Amino acid sequence: MPIHVHVSSGDAEAKFRVEPTIELIENFGLKPREIRQALMAIEENKEVIAARWNEYFGKNIGDNDNY
């Protein structure tokens, strides 16, 4: 399972892949401005997100997975 995050705002939600590059995977109603804000927040916190992911799911999970 690739490292990813879910972002929600009200009833809207989006899913972003974090590694190897940040990419919007799915969007269910987030506005372009909200997507840009989420992308900036993910970029600023990419290392923390990856570290927490690996702590929770186990080190190196998803390194070779395609999504």
Secondary structure by P-SEA (a helix, b strand, c coil): cccbbbbbccccbbbbbccccccccccccccaaaaaaaaaaaaacaaaaaaaaaaaccccccccccc
